[in-house]
Amino acid sequence: LGRLARATPAMLGLQLLAQGLGAGLVAVLAFSRAAALLGSGRAAFFGALVPGAASLLAIPVLGEVPSTLQVLGIVAVVAGLLVAFGALRLMLRLMLRPTLPRQRQKAPD
């Protein structure tokens, strides 16, 4: 709390602008657009990606490497999203589908 008391009004104004308009307004508008395009059920899953994405972004930006438990959590969330979207089922179906031999096409006479 001591740092907040020492912050200049200009810095507080910049933070208010960046976090209020930047993060707040842009996030709401982007989520609304995603809900319109994907449907509210599918758009809601993207909220689960935020902690994992922030953890991965922290590696190059802050030099913070996630622990083994955090990596397992990220993998669990991504796997859950793949199951929820049906992508895992589609990948398994494509992998297990027997390949059909290609038929030769006749050359035009």
ABEGO torsion letter per residue (X at the ends): XAAAAABBAAAAAAAAAAAAAAAAAAAAAAAAAAAAAAEAAAAAAAAAAAAAAAAAAAAAAAGBBBBAAAAAAAAAAAAAAAAAAGAAAAAAAAAABBBBBBBBBBBBX
